[in-house]
Amino acid sequence: MGSIVAAARSGRLPHVGELAPAAGGSAHPSPDRTVDGMTAIDVKDLTKVYAQVRAVDRLTFSVRPGRVTGFLGPNGAGKSTTMRLVLGLDRPTSGTATIGGRPFTRLDEPLRQVGALLDAEAPHGSRTARAHLLALAASNRVPDRRVDEVLEQTGIASVASRRVKTFSLGMRQRLGIAAALLGDPQVLLLDEPSNGLDPEGIIWIRELMRGLAAENRTVLVSSHLMGETASFADHLIVLGKGRLLADTPTKDFIASRVKPRVRVRTTEPARLREVLLRHGHSPVESDEGRMLIDGVAIDTIGPLAAGEGIVLLELAAEEATLEQAYLDLTSGATEFSAPTPQEA
Ligand SMILES: Nc1ncnc2c1ncn2[C@@H]1O[C@H](COP(=O)(O)OP(=O)(O)OP(=O)(O)O)[C@@H](O)[C@H]1O
């Protein structure tokens, strides 16, 4: 476990390879998996104080299997610190973080139970991708065939014999994900996994995470971006200044915080306005002949216009509102924010 200690002391984020013990461990099925094969992450009253900073402040939440949990918060909110504490890379000031009921450092063969993506830059640059994964597999008693499986799964099989230092950020990110998947773990912690990926890669990682959750794995994924996270996460945990701001199913977050709004354009604005008012809606003029209608969904306005024989040239749900709800929630808990013109 020396590498874990070294990584923790250096303060940098480790690669998954550093999370694994050098060798040994039981060949038997792990007792850390619960009887039905499901493993949760449980954080209780977790606090981490660095000199003057309370990076994590009395945090309590659980991450359940069978769903993707988005871990959100502005810069400095404490997401990475929490992940490091869960992975035993740092000691909490107080409180506990467990996986399947045990602290990470007490798990047998952790790489086979927990996969983590924390720092895509970590693999040794002069090694090839395949050599990097083979070394990880060998030191964790993972069969070599898994190396080819994860290279295929992450779309980097064709570049597996290239040195990692020639990889783009997106390729390194895929290699980091391949390493996280190597031990076929029940639990995955992914810190900003779409970082550096192109649009196709972003769709791929989204589907990968959905697939892992569908296999009843526990998947915790950090991000700054609410809109993107809401597109794949079933559940959201939102932090601000180390504290828990929300722990809620994504659909409940949207239902309770996002007021729907419809944008519409028609060939007959006066008549549409009159119909909307008659049905209790309050349209507001917008740019280029558009109207905005608060508190209503497109599936109400579309049929309403159709029923009156009004032609719609445009009918859209305003999408900025989810990101806005997140910004509103975290606005008082942002560590770094640009000064307003008056403050500057
Ligand atoms: N090793 C450390 N020593 C001192 N302060 C630290 C250390 N690690 C983190 N911090 C501080 O703890 C707070 C939380 O940082 P953390 O990296 O966990 O946030 P984050 O939510 O992951 O942010 P980001 O999205 O920017 O990665 C910040 O104020 C950070 O400066």
The ligand as an SDF file (V2000), in Angstrom:
LIG
                    3D

 31 33  0  0  0  0  0  0  0  0999 V2000
   -3.8790   18.8390   -0.3690 N   0  0  0  0  0  0  0  0  0  0  0  0
   -4.5510   19.9700   -0.0970 C   0  0  0  0  0  0  0  0  0  0  0  0
   -4.0400   20.9090    0.7150 N   0  0  0  0  0  0  0  0  0  0  0  0
   -4.7170   22.0560    1.0110 C   0  0  0  0  0  0  0  0  0  0  0  0
   -5.9380   22.3480    0.5140 N   0  0  0  0  0  0  0  0  0  0  0  0
   -6.5060   21.4410   -0.3060 C   0  0  0  0  0  0  0  0  0  0  0  0
   -5.8500   20.2180   -0.6580 C   0  0  0  0  0  0  0  0  0  0  0  0
   -6.6760   19.5330   -1.5030 N   0  0  0  0  0  0  0  0  0  0  0  0
   -7.7720   20.2960   -1.6590 C   0  0  0  0  0  0  0  0  0  0  0  0
   -7.6720   21.4380   -0.9490 N   0  0  0  0  0  0  0  0  0  0  0  0
   -8.6940   22.4950   -0.8560 C   0  0  0  0  0  0  0  0  0  0  0  0
   -9.9070   21.8820   -0.5080 O   0  0  0  0  0  0  0  0  0  0  0  0
  -10.9920   22.4810   -1.2070 C   0  0  0  0  0  0  0  0  0  0  0  0
  -11.7600   21.4350   -1.9960 C   0  0  0  0  0  0  0  0  0  0  0  0
  -10.9560   21.0290   -3.1070 O   0  0  0  0  0  0  0  0  0  0  0  0
  -11.3880   19.8470   -4.0930 P   0  0  0  0  0  0  0  0  0  0  0  0
  -10.2540   19.6810   -5.0670 O   0  0  0  0  0  0  0  0  0  0  0  0
  -11.8090   18.6690   -3.3230 O   0  0  0  0  0  0  0  0  0  0  0  0
  -12.6580   20.4830   -4.8240 O   0  0  0  0  0  0  0  0  0  0  0  0
  -13.3690   20.0080   -6.1660 P   0  0  0  0  0  0  0  0  0  0  0  0
  -14.8230   20.1270   -5.9160 O   0  0  0  0  0  0  0  0  0  0  0  0
  -12.8520   18.6810   -6.5910 O   0  0  0  0  0  0  0  0  0  0  0  0
  -12.9030   21.1340   -7.1580 O   0  0  0  0  0  0  0  0  0  0  0  0
  -12.5870   21.0520   -8.7360 P   0  0  0  0  0  0  0  0  0  0  0  0
  -13.8950   20.9050   -9.3930 O   0  0  0  0  0  0  0  0  0  0  0  0
  -11.9480   22.3690   -9.0000 O   0  0  0  0  0  0  0  0  0  0  0  0
  -11.6690   19.8850   -8.9440 O   0  0  0  0  0  0  0  0  0  0  0  0
  -10.4020   23.6030   -2.0370 C   0  0  0  0  0  0  0  0  0  0  0  0
  -10.4780   24.7940   -1.2920 O   0  0  0  0  0  0  0  0  0  0  0  0
   -8.9710   23.1790   -2.2010 C   0  0  0  0  0  0  0  0  0  0  0  0
   -8.1390   24.3010   -2.3890 O   0  0  0  0  0  0  0  0  0  0  0  0
  1  2  1  0
  2  3  1  0
  2  7  2  0
  3  4  2  0
  4  5  1  0
  5  6  2  0
  6  7  1  0
  6 10  1  0
  7  8  1  0
  8  9  2  0
  9 10  1  0
 10 11  1  0
 11 12  1  0
 11 30  1  0
 12 13  1  0
 13 14  1  0
 13 28  1  0
 14 15  1  0
 15 16  1  0
 16 17  2  0
 16 18  1  0
 16 19  1  0
 19 20  1  0
 20 21  2  0
 20 22  1  0
 20 23  1  0
 23 24  1  0
 24 25  2  0
 24 26  1  0
 24 27  1  0
 28 29  1  0
 28 30  1  0
 30 31  1  0
M  END
$$$$
